[in-house]
Amino acid sequence: MQIHGPVKVHGPQVVNAPHQNSVSRPQAVNGGLQQVDQLDISDEARAASEALETAPMRHERVAEIRTQIANGTYETSEKLEAAFDRLLDELG
């Protein structure tokens, strides 16, 4: 295919021809020392992770509670009172 006009179009070229893959090398930082990525995990996050690993999920209990919620029988005044008391203990 040839196109003639004010703009010169080159013939077929390989897509990767003008590009060369080069491996980037880390440059020296701070007098020859390289920086190292660091991950800090808070004590709270570590405790939450350990709790998830050690406490097995009780699938039967979860299914039972979901059924109670769907039926509208889960929230009782006793459960709400106990939850409120625990919240006040945590805040106070």
MODELLER restraints for C-alpha pairs under 7 A, 6 or more apart:
rsr = mdl.restraints
at = mdl.atoms
rsr.add(forms.Gaussian(group=physical.xy_distance, feature=features.Distance(at['CA:3:A'], at['CA:9:A']), mean=6.85, stdev=0.5))
rsr.add(forms.Gaussian(group=physical.xy_distance, feature=features.Distance(at['CA:28:A'], at['CA:34:A']), mean=5.88, stdev=0.5))
rsr.add(forms.Gaussian(group=physical.xy_distance, feature=features.Distance(at['CA:29:A'], at['CA:35:A']), mean=6.89, stdev=0.5))
rsr.add(forms.Gaussian(group=physical.xy_distance, feature=features.Distance(at['CA:65:A'], at['CA:74:A']), mean=6.92, stdev=0.5))
rsr.add(forms.Gaussian(group=physical.xy_distance, feature=features.Distance(at['CA:68:A'], at['CA:74:A']), mean=4.80, stdev=0.5))
